[in-house]
């Protein structure tokens, strides 16, 4: 997946059988964990899980720099 953004905090990919809903818009936390998202710190985060996601993979650098990135 290629993406480009200048914002922090946004879902890129979600899988699930229920709607993705935000529990706290200020903290940008979700009821259901997205599989791939840009965190509020601007870093790319990912998690594939069958239940709740307790460990995420996090990029070393921020990706909200307006450049194209491939995940």
mmJSON file of the N, C-alpha and C atoms, coordinates in Angstrom:
{"data_MODEL":{"atom_site":{
"group_PDB":["ATOM","ATOM","ATOM","ATOM","ATOM","ATOM","ATOM","ATOM","ATOM","ATOM","ATOM","ATOM","ATOM","ATOM","ATOM","ATOM","ATOM","ATOM","ATOM","ATOM","ATOM","ATOM","ATOM","ATOM","ATOM","ATOM","ATOM","ATOM","ATOM","ATOM","ATOM","ATOM","ATOM","ATOM","ATOM","ATOM","ATOM","ATOM","ATOM","ATOM","ATOM","ATOM","ATOM","ATOM","ATOM","ATOM","ATOM","ATOM","ATOM","ATOM","ATOM","ATOM","ATOM","ATOM","ATOM","ATOM","ATOM","ATOM","ATOM","ATOM","ATOM","ATOM","ATOM","ATOM","ATOM","ATOM","ATOM","ATOM","ATOM","ATOM","ATOM","ATOM","ATOM","ATOM","ATOM","ATOM","ATOM","ATOM","ATOM","ATOM","ATOM","ATOM","ATOM","ATOM","ATOM","ATOM","ATOM","ATOM","ATOM","ATOM","ATOM","ATOM","ATOM","ATOM","ATOM","ATOM","ATOM","ATOM","ATOM","ATOM","ATOM","ATOM","ATOM","ATOM","ATOM","ATOM","ATOM","ATOM","ATOM","ATOM","ATOM","ATOM","ATOM","ATOM","ATOM","ATOM","ATOM","ATOM","ATOM","ATOM","ATOM","ATOM","ATOM","ATOM","ATOM","ATOM","ATOM","ATOM","ATOM","ATOM","ATOM","ATOM","ATOM","ATOM","ATOM","ATOM","ATOM","ATOM","ATOM","ATOM","ATOM","ATOM","ATOM","ATOM","ATOM","ATOM","ATOM","ATOM","ATOM","ATOM","ATOM","ATOM","ATOM","ATOM","ATOM","ATOM","ATOM","ATOM","ATOM","ATOM","ATOM","ATOM","ATOM","ATOM","ATOM","ATOM","ATOM","ATOM","ATOM","ATOM","ATOM","ATOM","ATOM","ATOM","ATOM","ATOM","ATOM","ATOM","ATOM","ATOM","ATOM","ATOM","ATOM","ATOM","ATOM","ATOM","ATOM","ATOM","ATOM","ATOM","ATOM","ATOM","ATOM","ATOM","ATOM","ATOM","ATOM","ATOM","ATOM","ATOM","ATOM","ATOM","ATOM","ATOM","ATOM","ATOM","ATOM","ATOM","ATOM","ATOM","ATOM","ATOM","ATOM"],
"id":[1,2,3,4,5,6,7,8,9,10,11,12,13,14,15,16,17,18,19,20,21,22,23,24,25,26,27,28,29,30,31,32,33,34,35,36,37,38,39,40,41,42,43,44,45,46,47,48,49,50,51,52,53,54,55,56,57,58,59,60,61,62,63,64,65,66,67,68,69,70,71,72,73,74,75,76,77,78,79,80,81,82,83,84,85,86,87,88,89,90,91,92,93,94,95,96,97,98,99,100,101,102,103,104,105,106,107,108,109,110,111,112,113,114,115,116,117,118,119,120,121,122,123,124,125,126,127,128,129,130,131,132,133,134,135,136,137,138,139,140,141,142,143,144,145,146,147,148,149,150,151,152,153,154,155,156,157,158,159,160,161,162,163,164,165,166,167,168,169,170,171,172,173,174,175,176,177,178,179,180,181,182,183,184,185,186,187,188,189,190,191,192,193,194,195,196,197,198,199,200,201,202,203,204,205,206,207,208,209,210,211,212,213],
"type_symbol":["N","C","C","N","C","C","N","C","C","N","C","C","N","C","C","N","C","C","N","C","C","N","C","C","N","C","C","N","C","C","N","C","C","N","C","C","N","C","C","N","C","C","N","C","C","N","C","C","N","C","C","N","C","C","N","C","C","N","C","C","N","C","C","N","C","C","N","C","C","N","C","C","N","C","C","N","C","C","N","C","C","N","C","C","N","C","C","N","C","C","N","C","C","N","C","C","N","C","C","N","C","C","N","C","C","N","C","C","N","C","C","N","C","C","N","C","C","N","C","C","N","C","C","N","C","C","N","C","C","N","C","C","N","C","C","N","C","C","N","C","C","N","C","C","N","C","C","N","C","C","N","C","C","N","C","C","N","C","C","N","C","C","N","C","C","N","C","C","N","C","C","N","C","C","N","C","C","N","C","C","N","C","C","N","C","C","N","C","C","N","C","C","N","C","C","N","C","C","N","C","C","N","C","C","N","C","C","N","C","C","N","C","C"],
"label_atom_id":["N","CA","C","N","CA","C","N","CA","C","N","CA","C","N","CA","C","N","CA","C","N","CA","C","N","CA","C","N","CA","C","N","CA","C","N","CA","C","N","CA","C","N","CA","C","N","CA","C","N","CA","C","N","CA","C","N","CA","C","N","CA","C","N","CA","C","N","CA","C","N","CA","C","N","CA","C","N","CA","C","N","CA","C","N","CA","C","N","CA","C","N","CA","C","N","CA","C","N","CA","C","N","CA","C","N","CA","C","N","CA","C","N","CA","C","N","CA","C","N","CA","C","N","CA","C","N","CA","C","N","CA","C","N","CA","C","N","CA","C","N","CA","C","N","CA","C","N","CA","C","N","CA","C","N","CA","C","N","CA","C","N","CA","C","N","CA","C","N","CA","C","N","CA","C","N","CA","C","N","CA","C","N","CA","C","N","CA","C","N","CA","C","N","CA","C","N","CA","C","N","CA","C","N","CA","C","N","CA","C","N","CA","C","N","CA","C","N","CA","C","N","CA","C","N","CA","C","N","CA","C","N","CA","C","N","CA","C","N","CA","C","N","CA","C","N","CA","C"],
"label_alt_id":[null,null,null,null,null,null,null,null,null,null,null,null,null,null,null,null,null,null,null,null,null,null,null,null,null,null,null,null,null,null,null,null,null,null,null,null,null,null,null,null,null,null,null,null,null,null,null,null,null,null,null,null,null,null,null,null,null,null,null,null,null,null,null,null,null,null,null,null,null,null,null,null,null,null,null,null,null,null,null,null,null,null,null,null,null,null,null,null,null,null,null,null,null,null,null,null,null,null,null,null,null,null,null,null,null,null,null,null,null,null,null,null,null,null,null,null,null,null,null,null,null,null,null,null,null,null,null,null,null,null,null,null,null,null,null,null,null,null,null,null,null,null,null,null,null,null,null,null,null,null,null,null,null,null,null,null,null,null,null,null,null,null,null,null,null,null,null,null,null,null,null,null,null,null,null,null,null,null,null,null,null,null,null,null,null,null,null,null,null,null,null,null,null,null,null,null,null,null,null,null,null,null,null,null,null,null,null,null,null,null,null,null,null],
"label_comp_id":["UNK","UNK","UNK","UNK","UNK","UNK","UNK","UNK","UNK","UNK","UNK","UNK","UNK","UNK","UNK","UNK","UNK","UNK","UNK","UNK","UNK","UNK","UNK","UNK","UNK","UNK","UNK","UNK","UNK","UNK","UNK","UNK","UNK","UNK","UNK","UNK","UNK","UNK","UNK","UNK","UNK","UNK","UNK","UNK","UNK","UNK","UNK","UNK","UNK","UNK","UNK","UNK","UNK","UNK","UNK","UNK","UNK","UNK","UNK","UNK","UNK","UNK","UNK","UNK","UNK","UNK","UNK","UNK","UNK","UNK","UNK","UNK","UNK","UNK","UNK","UNK","UNK","UNK","UNK","UNK","UNK","UNK","UNK","UNK","UNK","UNK","UNK","UNK","UNK","UNK","UNK","UNK","UNK","UNK","UNK","UNK","UNK","UNK","UNK","UNK","UNK","UNK","UNK","UNK","UNK","UNK","UNK","UNK","UNK","UNK","UNK","UNK","UNK","UNK","UNK","UNK","UNK","UNK","UNK","UNK","UNK","UNK","UNK","UNK","UNK","UNK","UNK","UNK","UNK","UNK","UNK","UNK","UNK","UNK","UNK","UNK","UNK","UNK","UNK","UNK","UNK","UNK","UNK","UNK","UNK","UNK","UNK","UNK","UNK","UNK","UNK","UNK","UNK","UNK","UNK","UNK","UNK","UNK","UNK","UNK","UNK","UNK","UNK","UNK","UNK","UNK","UNK","UNK","UNK","UNK","UNK","UNK","UNK","UNK","UNK","UNK","UNK","UNK","UNK","UNK","UNK","UNK","UNK","UNK","UNK","UNK","UNK","UNK","UNK","UNK","UNK","UNK","UNK","UNK","UNK","UNK","UNK","UNK","UNK","UNK","UNK","UNK","UNK","UNK","UNK","UNK","UNK","UNK","UNK","UNK","UNK","UNK","UNK"],
"label_asym_id":["A","A","A","A","A","A","A","A","A","A","A","A","A","A","A","A","A","A","A","A","A","A","A","A","A","A","A","A","A","A","A","A","A","A","A","A","A","A","A","A","A","A","A","A","A","A","A","A","A","A","A","A","A","A","A","A","A","A","A","A","A","A","A","A","A","A","A","A","A","A","A","A","A","A","A","A","A","A","A","A","A","A","A","A","A","A","A","A","A","A","A","A","A","A","A","A","A","A","A","A","A","A","A","A","A","A","A","A","A","A","A","A","A","A","A","A","A","A","A","A","A","A","A","A","A","A","A","A","A","A","A","A","A","A","A","A","A","A","A","A","A","A","A","A","A","A","A","A","A","A","A","A","A","A","A","A","A","A","A","A","A","A","A","A","A","A","A","A","A","A","A","A","A","A","A","A","A","A","A","A","A","A","A","A","A","A","A","A","A","A","A","A","A","A","A","A","A","A","A","A","A","A","A","A","A","A","A","A","A","A","A","A","A"],
"label_entity_id":["1","1","1","1","1","1","1","1","1","1","1","1","1","1","1","1","1","1","1","1","1","1","1","1","1","1","1","1","1","1","1","1","1","1","1","1","1","1","1","1","1","1","1","1","1","1","1","1","1","1","1","1","1","1","1","1","1","1","1","1","1","1","1","1","1","1","1","1","1","1","1","1","1","1","1","1","1","1","1","1","1","1","1","1","1","1","1","1","1","1","1","1","1","1","1","1","1","1","1","1","1","1","1","1","1","1","1","1","1","1","1","1","1","1","1","1","1","1","1","1","1","1","1","1","1","1","1","1","1","1","1","1","1","1","1","1","1","1","1","1","1","1","1","1","1","1","1","1","1","1","1","1","1","1","1","1","1","1","1","1","1","1","1","1","1","1","1","1","1","1","1","1","1","1","1","1","1","1","1","1","1","1","1","1","1","1","1","1","1","1","1","1","1","1","1","1","1","1","1","1","1","1","1","1","1","1","1","1","1","1","1","1","1"],
"label_seq_id":[1,1,1,2,2,2,3,3,3,4,4,4,5,5,5,6,6,6,7,7,7,8,8,8,9,9,9,10,10,10,11,11,11,12,12,12,13,13,13,14,14,14,15,15,15,16,16,16,17,17,17,18,18,18,19,19,19,20,20,20,21,21,21,22,22,22,23,23,23,24,24,24,25,25,25,26,26,26,27,27,27,28,28,28,29,29,29,30,30,30,31,31,31,32,32,32,33,33,33,34,34,34,35,35,35,36,36,36,37,37,37,38,38,38,39,39,39,40,40,40,41,41,41,42,42,42,43,43,43,44,44,44,45,45,45,46,46,46,47,47,47,48,48,48,49,49,49,50,50,50,51,51,51,52,52,52,53,53,53,54,54,54,55,55,55,56,56,56,57,57,57,58,58,58,59,59,59,60,60,60,61,61,61,62,62,62,63,63,63,64,64,64,65,65,65,66,66,66,67,67,67,68,68,68,69,69,69,70,70,70,71,71,71],
"pdbx_PDB_ins_code":[null,null,null,null,null,null,null,null,null,null,null,null,null,null,null,null,null,null,null,null,null,null,null,null,null,null,null,null,null,null,null,null,null,null,null,null,null,null,null,null,null,null,null,null,null,null,null,null,null,null,null,null,null,null,null,null,null,null,null,null,null,null,null,null,null,null,null,null,null,null,null,null,null,null,null,null,null,null,null,null,null,null,null,null,null,null,null,null,null,null,null,null,null,null,null,null,null,null,null,null,null,null,null,null,null,null,null,null,null,null,null,null,null,null,null,null,null,null,null,null,null,null,null,null,null,null,null,null,null,null,null,null,null,null,null,null,null,null,null,null,null,null,null,null,null,null,null,null,null,null,null,null,null,null,null,null,null,null,null,null,null,null,null,null,null,null,null,null,null,null,null,null,null,null,null,null,null,null,null,null,null,null,null,null,null,null,null,null,null,null,null,null,null,null,null,null,null,null,null,null,null,null,null,null,null,null,null,null,null,null,null,null,null],
"Cartn_x":[0.847,0.0,0.899,0.632,1.308,0.404,0.995,0.212,1.071,0.39,1.039,0.14,0.717,-0.066,0.806,0.171,0.849,0.193,-0.777,-1.488,-1.034,-1.134,-0.88,-2.219,-2.271,-3.496,-4.513,-4.378,-5.359,-5.213,-6.328,-6.353,-6.073,-5.159,-4.868,-5.565,-5.631,-6.241,-6.867,-8.073,-8.782,-9.48,-9.401,-10.162,-11.013,-12.206,-13.077,-14.509,-15.337,-16.744,-17.638,-17.027,-17.773,-17.19,-17.983,-17.47,-16.323,-15.364,-14.258,-14.771,-14.65,-15.174,-14.152,-14.068,-13.121,-13.732,-12.968,-13.437,-13.11,-11.961,-11.521,-10.883,-11.6,-11.067,-9.798,-9.639,-8.441,-7.224,-7.351,-6.24,-6.139,-7.163,-7.201,-7.088,-7.883,-7.913,-9.209,-9.159,-10.29,-10.839,-12.134,-12.729,-12.113,-11.968,-11.384,-10.037,-9.041,-7.696,-7.555,-7.139,-6.885,-5.613,-5.513,-4.348,-3.148,-3.391,-2.311,-2.768,-2.003,-2.428,-1.237,-1.456,-0.477,-0.871,0.046,-0.235,-0.231,-0.639,-0.66,0.749,1.762,3.155,3.69,2.835,3.234,3.946,4.104,4.791,3.796,4.24,3.417,3.384,2.188,2.022,1.155,1.47,0.705,0.559,-0.536,-0.79,-1.774,-1.435,-2.351,-2.622,-3.859,-4.196,-5.582,-5.834,-7.168,-8.01,-7.382,-8.088,-7.641,-7.431,-6.939,-5.446,-5.006,-3.608,-2.841,-1.927,-1.141,0.256,0.714,2.036,1.895,2.399,2.356,3.768,3.862,5.106,5.089,6.171,6.226,7.429,7.214,8.322,9.271,10.527,11.531,11.33,10.928,10.77,9.296,9.0,7.638,7.333,6.068,5.651,4.673,4.435,3.506,4.251,5.16,6.026,5.619,4.471,4.006,4.68,5.511,6.178,5.444,5.64,5.033,5.79,5.056,5.615,4.912,5.651,5.053,5.047,3.896,3.765,3.429],
"Cartn_y":[-1.16,0.0,1.231,2.137,3.434,4.472,5.373,6.439,7.687,8.818,10.104,10.926,11.496,12.297,13.337,14.388,15.388,15.454,14.593,14.592,13.417,13.58,12.484,11.949,10.651,10.05,9.755,8.619,8.235,6.778,6.142,4.729,4.577,3.663,3.345,2.063,1.082,-0.202,-0.789,-1.312,-1.923,-3.182,-4.218,-5.427,-5.757,-6.132,-6.474,-6.59,-7.141,-7.319,-6.3,-5.367,-4.301,-2.959,-1.907,-0.597,-0.141,0.503,1.102,2.378,2.507,3.686,4.224,5.529,6.181,6.293,5.876,5.981,7.355,7.895,9.181,9.975,10.927,11.679,12.466,12.902,13.66,12.746,11.597,10.644,9.779,9.834,9.069,7.567,7.07,5.645,5.042,3.748,3.095,1.958,1.655,0.448,-0.786,-0.759,-1.856,-1.393,-2.233,-1.843,-1.939,-0.859,-0.933,-1.726,-2.329,-3.127,-2.258,-1.112,-0.232,1.204,2.0,3.376,4.277,5.582,6.578,7.038,6.875,7.249,8.754,9.18,10.609,11.198,10.341,10.792,10.86,10.525,10.586,9.347,8.337,7.108,6.072,5.278,4.208,3.065,2.575,1.483,0.402,-0.847,-1.95,-3.068,-3.805,-4.949,-5.878,-7.16,-8.176,-9.103,-9.209,-10.026,-10.611,-11.714,-12.314,-11.795,-11.205,-10.594,-9.157,-8.688,-7.324,-7.286,-6.173,-6.007,-5.404,-6.161,-5.666,-5.24,-5.696,-5.339,-4.806,-3.608,-3.042,-2.927,-2.97,-2.691,-1.197,-0.506,0.945,1.35,2.258,2.751,3.585,3.625,4.412,5.907,6.246,7.652,7.999,9.263,9.735,9.608,9.378,9.233,10.323,11.303,12.381,13.599,13.325,14.362,14.81,14.343,14.736,13.993,12.997,12.182,10.843,10.182,8.879,7.821,6.926,5.818,4.545,3.433,2.145,1.277,0.716,-0.176,-1.567],
"Cartn_z":[0.0,0.0,0.0,-0.905,-0.93,-0.279,0.488,1.115,1.287,1.383,1.61,2.52,3.589,4.514,5.205,5.657,6.481,7.856,8.098,9.376,10.238,11.532,12.464,12.943,13.146,13.658,12.587,11.907,10.902,10.507,10.223,9.859,8.37,8.023,6.626,6.19,7.072,6.741,7.995,7.849,8.96,8.485,9.27,8.972,10.196,9.981,11.096,10.637,11.501,11.158,11.851,12.572,13.234,12.822,12.859,12.458,13.357,12.773,13.512,14.148,15.447,16.123,17.114,17.202,18.09,19.483,20.493,21.875,22.452,22.052,22.58,21.446,20.852,19.712,20.034,21.277,21.654,21.687,22.309,22.39,21.141,20.272,19.027,19.299,20.237,20.538,20.011,19.658,19.011,19.845,19.648,20.225,19.578,18.283,17.524,16.986,17.058,16.632,15.122,14.462,13.031,12.77,11.6,11.261,10.904,10.278,9.854,10.007,10.734,10.979,11.268,11.126,11.507,12.905,13.851,15.231,15.416,16.582,16.879,16.927,17.004,16.959,15.527,14.526,13.12,12.625,13.455,13.061,12.557,11.602,11.055,12.062,12.354,13.305,12.673,12.993,12.45,13.445,13.311,14.171,13.486,13.446,12.958,14.127,14.532,15.696,15.526,16.203,16.183,17.342,18.331,19.458,19.565,20.777,20.936,20.627,20.122,19.734,20.907,21.46,22.583,22.15,20.992,20.489,19.076,18.843,17.499,16.933,15.625,14.929,14.64,14.971,14.838,13.992,13.055,12.234,13.086,12.693,13.415,13.164,11.949,11.57,11.388,11.451,11.185,9.705,9.375,7.978,7.555,8.408,8.07,7.534,6.6,6.033,4.632,4.154,2.83,1.688,2.013,1.003,0.857,-0.284,-0.492,0.308,0.945,1.714,1.291,1.336,1.021,2.28,2.557,3.718,3.229],
"occupancy":[1.0,1.0,1.0,1.0,1.0,1.0,1.0,1.0,1.0,1.0,1.0,1.0,1.0,1.0,1.0,1.0,1.0,1.0,1.0,1.0,1.0,1.0,1.0,1.0,1.0,1.0,1.0,1.0,1.0,1.0,1.0,1.0,1.0,1.0,1.0,1.0,1.0,1.0,1.0,1.0,1.0,1.0,1.0,1.0,1.0,1.0,1.0,1.0,1.0,1.0,1.0,1.0,1.0,1.0,1.0,1.0,1.0,1.0,1.0,1.0,1.0,1.0,1.0,1.0,1.0,1.0,1.0,1.0,1.0,1.0,1.0,1.0,1.0,1.0,1.0,1.0,1.0,1.0,1.0,1.0,1.0,1.0,1.0,1.0,1.0,1.0,1.0,1.0,1.0,1.0,1.0,1.0,1.0,1.0,1.0,1.0,1.0,1.0,1.0,1.0,1.0,1.0,1.0,1.0,1.0,1.0,1.0,1.0,1.0,1.0,1.0,1.0,1.0,1.0,1.0,1.0,1.0,1.0,1.0,1.0,1.0,1.0,1.0,1.0,1.0,1.0,1.0,1.0,1.0,1.0,1.0,1.0,1.0,1.0,1.0,1.0,1.0,1.0,1.0,1.0,1.0,1.0,1.0,1.0,1.0,1.0,1.0,1.0,1.0,1.0,1.0,1.0,1.0,1.0,1.0,1.0,1.0,1.0,1.0,1.0,1.0,1.0,1.0,1.0,1.0,1.0,1.0,1.0,1.0,1.0,1.0,1.0,1.0,1.0,1.0,1.0,1.0,1.0,1.0,1.0,1.0,1.0,1.0,1.0,1.0,1.0,1.0,1.0,1.0,1.0,1.0,1.0,1.0,1.0,1.0,1.0,1.0,1.0,1.0,1.0,1.0,1.0,1.0,1.0,1.0,1.0,1.0,1.0,1.0,1.0,1.0,1.0,1.0],
"B_iso_or_equiv":[0.0,0.0,0.0,0.0,0.0,0.0,0.0,0.0,0.0,0.0,0.0,0.0,0.0,0.0,0.0,0.0,0.0,0.0,0.0,0.0,0.0,0.0,0.0,0.0,0.0,0.0,0.0,0.0,0.0,0.0,0.0,0.0,0.0,0.0,0.0,0.0,0.0,0.0,0.0,0.0,0.0,0.0,0.0,0.0,0.0,0.0,0.0,0.0,0.0,0.0,0.0,0.0,0.0,0.0,0.0,0.0,0.0,0.0,0.0,0.0,0.0,0.0,0.0,0.0,0.0,0.0,0.0,0.0,0.0,0.0,0.0,0.0,0.0,0.0,0.0,0.0,0.0,0.0,0.0,0.0,0.0,0.0,0.0,0.0,0.0,0.0,0.0,0.0,0.0,0.0,0.0,0.0,0.0,0.0,0.0,0.0,0.0,0.0,0.0,0.0,0.0,0.0,0.0,0.0,0.0,0.0,0.0,0.0,0.0,0.0,0.0,0.0,0.0,0.0,0.0,0.0,0.0,0.0,0.0,0.0,0.0,0.0,0.0,0.0,0.0,0.0,0.0,0.0,0.0,0.0,0.0,0.0,0.0,0.0,0.0,0.0,0.0,0.0,0.0,0.0,0.0,0.0,0.0,0.0,0.0,0.0,0.0,0.0,0.0,0.0,0.0,0.0,0.0,0.0,0.0,0.0,0.0,0.0,0.0,0.0,0.0,0.0,0.0,0.0,0.0,0.0,0.0,0.0,0.0,0.0,0.0,0.0,0.0,0.0,0.0,0.0,0.0,0.0,0.0,0.0,0.0,0.0,0.0,0.0,0.0,0.0,0.0,0.0,0.0,0.0,0.0,0.0,0.0,0.0,0.0,0.0,0.0,0.0,0.0,0.0,0.0,0.0,0.0,0.0,0.0,0.0,0.0,0.0,0.0,0.0,0.0,0.0,0.0],
"pdbx_formal_charge":[null,null,null,null,null,null,null,null,null,null,null,null,null,null,null,null,null,null,null,null,null,null,null,null,null,null,null,null,null,null,null,null,null,null,null,null,null,null,null,null,null,null,null,null,null,null,null,null,null,null,null,null,null,null,null,null,null,null,null,null,null,null,null,null,null,null,null,null,null,null,null,null,null,null,null,null,null,null,null,null,null,null,null,null,null,null,null,null,null,null,null,null,null,null,null,null,null,null,null,null,null,null,null,null,null,null,null,null,null,null,null,null,null,null,null,null,null,null,null,null,null,null,null,null,null,null,null,null,null,null,null,null,null,null,null,null,null,null,null,null,null,null,null,null,null,null,null,null,null,null,null,null,null,null,null,null,null,null,null,null,null,null,null,null,null,null,null,null,null,null,null,null,null,null,null,null,null,null,null,null,null,null,null,null,null,null,null,null,null,null,null,null,null,null,null,null,null,null,null,null,null,null,null,null,null,null,null,null,null,null,null,null,null],
"auth_seq_id":[1,1,1,2,2,2,3,3,3,4,4,4,5,5,5,6,6,6,7,7,7,8,8,8,9,9,9,10,10,10,11,11,11,12,12,12,13,13,13,14,14,14,15,15,15,16,16,16,17,17,17,18,18,18,19,19,19,20,20,20,21,21,21,22,22,22,23,23,23,24,24,24,25,25,25,26,26,26,27,27,27,28,28,28,29,29,29,30,30,30,31,31,31,32,32,32,33,33,33,34,34,34,35,35,35,36,36,36,37,37,37,38,38,38,39,39,39,40,40,40,41,41,41,42,42,42,43,43,43,44,44,44,45,45,45,46,46,46,47,47,47,48,48,48,49,49,49,50,50,50,51,51,51,52,52,52,53,53,53,54,54,54,55,55,55,56,56,56,57,57,57,58,58,58,59,59,59,60,60,60,61,61,61,62,62,62,63,63,63,64,64,64,65,65,65,66,66,66,67,67,67,68,68,68,69,69,69,70,70,70,71,71,71],
"auth_comp_id":["UNK","UNK","UNK","UNK","UNK","UNK","UNK","UNK","UNK","UNK","UNK","UNK","UNK","UNK","UNK","UNK","UNK","UNK","UNK","UNK","UNK","UNK","UNK","UNK","UNK","UNK","UNK","UNK","UNK","UNK","UNK","UNK","UNK","UNK","UNK","UNK","UNK","UNK","UNK","UNK","UNK","UNK","UNK","UNK","UNK","UNK","UNK","UNK","UNK","UNK","UNK","UNK","UNK","UNK","UNK","UNK","UNK","UNK","UNK","UNK","UNK","UNK","UNK","UNK","UNK","UNK","UNK","UNK","UNK","UNK","UNK","UNK","UNK","UNK","UNK","UNK","UNK","UNK","UNK","UNK","UNK","UNK","UNK","UNK","UNK","UNK","UNK","UNK","UNK","UNK","UNK","UNK","UNK","UNK","UNK","UNK","UNK","UNK","UNK","UNK","UNK","UNK","UNK","UNK","UNK","UNK","UNK","UNK","UNK","UNK","UNK","UNK","UNK","UNK","UNK","UNK","UNK","UNK","UNK","UNK","UNK","UNK","UNK","UNK","UNK","UNK","UNK","UNK","UNK","UNK","UNK","UNK","UNK","UNK","UNK","UNK","UNK","UNK","UNK","UNK","UNK","UNK","UNK","UNK","UNK","UNK","UNK","UNK","UNK","UNK","UNK","UNK","UNK","UNK","UNK","UNK","UNK","UNK","UNK","UNK","UNK","UNK","UNK","UNK","UNK","UNK","UNK","UNK","UNK","UNK","UNK","UNK","UNK","UNK","UNK","UNK","UNK","UNK","UNK","UNK","UNK","UNK","UNK","UNK","UNK","UNK","UNK","UNK","UNK","UNK","UNK","UNK","UNK","UNK","UNK","UNK","UNK","UNK","UNK","UNK","UNK","UNK","UNK","UNK","UNK","UNK","UNK","UNK","UNK","UNK","UNK","UNK","UNK"],
"auth_asym_id":["A","A","A","A","A","A","A","A","A","A","A","A","A","A","A","A","A","A","A","A","A","A","A","A","A","A","A","A","A","A","A","A","A","A","A","A","A","A","A","A","A","A","A","A","A","A","A","A","A","A","A","A","A","A","A","A","A","A","A","A","A","A","A","A","A","A","A","A","A","A","A","A","A","A","A","A","A","A","A","A","A","A","A","A","A","A","A","A","A","A","A","A","A","A","A","A","A","A","A","A","A","A","A","A","A","A","A","A","A","A","A","A","A","A","A","A","A","A","A","A","A","A","A","A","A","A","A","A","A","A","A","A","A","A","A","A","A","A","A","A","A","A","A","A","A","A","A","A","A","A","A","A","A","A","A","A","A","A","A","A","A","A","A","A","A","A","A","A","A","A","A","A","A","A","A","A","A","A","A","A","A","A","A","A","A","A","A","A","A","A","A","A","A","A","A","A","A","A","A","A","A","A","A","A","A","A","A","A","A","A","A","A","A"],
"auth_atom_id":["N","CA","C","N","CA","C","N","CA","C","N","CA","C","N","CA","C","N","CA","C","N","CA","C","N","CA","C","N","CA","C","N","CA","C","N","CA","C","N","CA","C","N","CA","C","N","CA","C","N","CA","C","N","CA","C","N","CA","C","N","CA","C","N","CA","C","N","CA","C","N","CA","C","N","CA","C","N","CA","C","N","CA","C","N","CA","C","N","CA","C","N","CA","C","N","CA","C","N","CA","C","N","CA","C","N","CA","C","N","CA","C","N","CA","C","N","CA","C","N","CA","C","N","CA","C","N","CA","C","N","CA","C","N","CA","C","N","CA","C","N","CA","C","N","CA","C","N","CA","C","N","CA","C","N","CA","C","N","CA","C","N","CA","C","N","CA","C","N","CA","C","N","CA","C","N","CA","C","N","CA","C","N","CA","C","N","CA","C","N","CA","C","N","CA","C","N","CA","C","N","CA","C","N","CA","C","N","CA","C","N","CA","C","N","CA","C","N","CA","C","N","CA","C","N","CA","C","N","CA","C","N","CA","C","N","CA","C","N","CA","C","N","CA","C","N","CA","C"],
"pdbx_PDB_model_num":[1,1,1,1,1,1,1,1,1,1,1,1,1,1,1,1,1,1,1,1,1,1,1,1,1,1,1,1,1,1,1,1,1,1,1,1,1,1,1,1,1,1,1,1,1,1,1,1,1,1,1,1,1,1,1,1,1,1,1,1,1,1,1,1,1,1,1,1,1,1,1,1,1,1,1,1,1,1,1,1,1,1,1,1,1,1,1,1,1,1,1,1,1,1,1,1,1,1,1,1,1,1,1,1,1,1,1,1,1,1,1,1,1,1,1,1,1,1,1,1,1,1,1,1,1,1,1,1,1,1,1,1,1,1,1,1,1,1,1,1,1,1,1,1,1,1,1,1,1,1,1,1,1,1,1,1,1,1,1,1,1,1,1,1,1,1,1,1,1,1,1,1,1,1,1,1,1,1,1,1,1,1,1,1,1,1,1,1,1,1,1,1,1,1,1,1,1,1,1,1,1,1,1,1,1,1,1,1,1,1,1,1,1]
}}}
